[in-house]
Every structure is written in C-alpha cells, then in structure tokens.
Amino acid sequence: MFARRTAWDLTPTELAERVACRRAEGRLVVDGVDTNPGRCGILRPGEILREGLDRLARDPRALRYEPDPRGDLDVREALAGLYADTGRSLGADRSILTAGTSEAYAHLFRLLADPGDRIHLPSPGYGLFAHLAELEGLEVASYPLREPGPGRGARWRLDLDALAADLDERSRVIVTIDPHNPTGSFVDPADLASLASIAEERGLALITDEVFTDYATEGHARPGPSELGDAGPLRFVLSGASKVLGLPQIKVAWIGVEGPPALRNDALARLEFVADAFLSVSPLAASLMPFLLAHRDEIQTEIRARLSANRAALAGRVAAWEGVELLPAEAGWHAILRVRRPAPAAPDRPRSLDEEAFVLALLDRTGVLVHPGGLYDLEPRDRSGRPCKHLVLSLLIEPDRLSRVADGLEPLLAETSAGLDAPSLRASDEPSV
Ligand SMILES: Cc1ncc(COP(=O)(O)O)c(C=O)c1O
C-alpha cells in the first residue's frame, strides 16, 4: 500500500517515550534542549510580532490574494538589503521564499536530484536533513567533520578527502551548515574554496544552510563572504525567520541563488515552477516580514545576550566538574558537553553508562532532559580517540532553567567521574530538582 520511502520505524525512542510518560503523569520535566524562543522567555520577537500583526490588521492589502510564486517582492528586496550590508550580492531577483527552511531543502532536492541520486551531508549533524532527503527518494551519504586538535580553536574542518573519495556518478548535492549545528563551527574559508572547486569540477551543486549565521559567540566572527561571485559552482544559501528573527511560527524562509548566471537563472526559473505548484508561503506571513526584518537587530541582540550569558554560566559550572569539558564553539544555539570516561580501576568494575543510559538516568532521577550526542552522530570519542560521552544542551533556555539543568547534571556527572554511575542507576528516584 505505502511507498518504500515512508517505511520508517515510527516507534518512539525510549527517551521520547519516558518524557511523554512523565509529562502525562504530571511529573517534572526540565527541558534542557528547548530552542523555541517563545518558550524560552525570549520576549522581543513576540513584542515585534504583536506590533506587526496590529499593523497588518489595519492594512487593506491583507485582504487581497495576488501570490507571486517567488514570494512577496517587498520581502525579497528587504532580504537583498540585508545581504548587501554583509557584502553579499543576492538581489531580489535571486531569491525564492519558502514556508520554512525544511521546505527550502525539499524544493532544492527536487530541483537537483532524482530518486536514487545521492546527497552528501556533514556528520555529526542534525538528523532532519537526512529525513528530508529520504522523503524525496534520495540516498544520503555522510562526510566527516574533524574536530580541531587541543589548543587549535573551535573550528571543526570538513574532511574533504573523505568527501571526494565518496563522490560518484549519482552524487548531486553537497550540503554544509554554516555555522554548523551542533558543533557551532563556521565553515573554514579554505574548506569552502576547496569544496567549491570539487563541486565545480564534478558538476555538483552546493547548499549552505546559514540559519545560525548571525549568532557568533562572543570573541568570534563569521568569516567574510566567499569571493566567488558569478564564478564557481551553482550555490544555494538558505536561511529563515525561525532563527534570524526567533519566530518559527512565521514559517517564512528563503533560498538565495549564487553562481554562474546561466545556471543561476535556469535554477531560479525551475525553482519558481516548483514553488508555484505549492504557493505555500502565506502572503499574510510574508507581508509581516519587511517590518519584522527591520527589527532584526533588536531581536538578535536579545537572543545573543541570552546565549552569551548562558554559555558563560555553563562554563563556570563545568569548570568545577571533574572530567567534563564544554566544547568551544564559534556560534549557534547549542552547547556540547564532553564527559570523559574514568579509566577502569579493576576488570570487574562495571562499565560507565553510555550516553543513552546516562540521559535516561538523568531524566528518571532528576527530571532533567538533555540530548545524547549520538542523536547528532557525535562519535563517543574525544580528540585523541579516547572513549567519552557527549551531551547536547540548548543555550537559549532561561538562565534559571539552565541552572536547574546543571543542578541535575552535577551529581550524576560526579558519579560518572568517580566511575560509579552504572551501579547507582535507579529509575525509581524521585525528582531532586
Ligand atoms: C541548521 C538548521 N537548519 C534548518 C532548521 C529548520 O529551520 P526551519 O524552522 O526554518 O524549518 C534547523 C532547525 O533547528 C536547523 O538546526
């Protein structure tokens, strides 16, 4: 009856099931992975949105429906202005609006690849993109990101040799997330230049997801724009209101097209056709965008302040935890904790909990929810290849919530570092936070 591409295992993960169970029983869940600004006490996006909606209610244009398949021209012009401010030439005639960044990926996969073709995604990474590709019948291949060595900064590098070795005649698209989620690394300009050469040589397109680009961590800056201009391979830049304005509910995102004019124009015409088949961007939502974008700086200032205060507070807590490291990051909304495994003192000593078991124990014992690194394909090894676990946290949550997350983590991490966590795993302990 159903297409093979929808033959997923829909069984919820144990973690998802236990969270749902706790919530259904009315028990405490301290959500340490929440990145929904509206739920994290980020106020400016909502205030600006309310103002925008008040204006929209009085605007007679809101009652008309004259859709443009590429999306409202006023919005594309506003975006062109923002890109021009950062030295990027992405004019209004070079962008297409979509209903969210996920839809932008779907449109691009349809534009660039046929079922059975391959797309190349970075690993570690956020699992959503593989699902989106599989929904279009594409085969997903991963290429590795390599962590910097000790003292070599925060920037993970693309393993371009591994990528190049894996490309074949079915390869169509290479995706980069810049800055990456969850590592928080910008793509190194040297990697980008090599990637562009590889893509151009092999006739592949590049997709760069820049949703977190405005959120550089204090002391870091995003590298300058690529100098490729009209040269290089066909390139697509993605971003959206969900992160740029902290307003996921607006469901407006965009694709900017860069590269050689002939390819670019062909791509835009075809994308317009795809977008016209759906006309999925609500003109009401789109018409709010120029006003919202004009207040982008205020919104981002609030979000950046939250991220920076939380990163500093978390770093302060982690400094006192033996065997735990907060991985440095150049940007983004997430933090990665690395927990070293204690050396086994005796052969019969129980093995330290793996990430999954740790995260389940944390939830059961304290109500605190964090993600295991495995959810993002973070290898359970450190830079030197020693086994460790990774925990991923949101830096957007309220400071008070972050401190409750840290309070929950502290005793369990102390047990881990003393090599005691496995025997003391008790599902029955009541919340202590
Ligand atoms: C790197 C990245 N791109 C895109 C998205 C999805 O964005 P949107 O809400 O616009 O679909 C996410 C979601 O968190 C993300 O992490």
The ligand as a MOL file (V3000), in Angstrom:
LIG
                    3D

  0  0  0     0  0            999 V3000
M  V30 BEGIN CTAB
M  V30 COUNTS 16 16 0 0 0
M  V30 BEGIN ATOM
M  V30 1 C 20.7690 24.0640 10.8110 0
M  V30 2 C 19.2650 24.1130 10.7480 0
M  V30 3 N 18.6600 24.4200 9.5890 0
M  V30 4 C 17.3170 24.4680 9.4960 0
M  V30 5 C 16.4940 24.2050 10.5760 0
M  V30 6 C 14.9980 24.2730 10.3970 0
M  V30 7 O 14.5840 25.5780 10.3040 0
M  V30 8 P 13.0630 25.9810 9.9690 0
M  V30 9 O 12.3800 26.1610 11.2870 0
M  V30 10 O 13.1450 27.2440 9.1990 0
M  V30 11 O 12.4610 24.8780 9.1270 0
M  V30 12 C 17.0750 23.8770 11.7900 0
M  V30 13 C 16.2360 23.6190 12.9550 0
M  V30 14 O 16.5990 23.7000 14.0970 0
M  V30 15 C 18.4900 23.8260 11.8940 0
M  V30 16 O 19.0980 23.4930 13.0370 0
M  V30 END ATOM
M  V30 BEGIN BOND
M  V30 1 1 1 2
M  V30 2 1 2 3
M  V30 3 2 2 15
M  V30 4 2 3 4
M  V30 5 1 4 5
M  V30 6 1 5 6
M  V30 7 2 5 12
M  V30 8 1 6 7
M  V30 9 1 7 8
M  V30 10 2 8 9
M  V30 11 1 8 10
M  V30 12 1 8 11
M  V30 13 1 12 13
M  V30 14 1 12 15
M  V30 15 2 13 14
M  V30 16 1 15 16
M  V30 END BOND
M  V30 END CTAB
M  END
